[in-house]
Amino acid sequence: MKMVCSIAGGIVTLVALTVLNSATFLFFYQPQTPKCLKK
């Protein structure tokens, strides 16, 4: 069970980091993005 929990925790951490990176990327590069590309 400990193995499964650690794997799940690692996946959650990876997802959280990916979401944070995506949010940061979008936040900083939004001004350069043309309005027509936004949906």
C-alpha positions, 0 to 999 in steps of 0.5 A: 500500500505504501508503494501505491501511496507514494506513486500517487503522491508523486503523480499528484505532485507532478500534475500540480507542478505542471499546472503551476508552470502552465499558469505561470507561462500563460500569465507571462506570455498572455500580453504577447498572445494575439486576441484572436488566438484566445477562446 
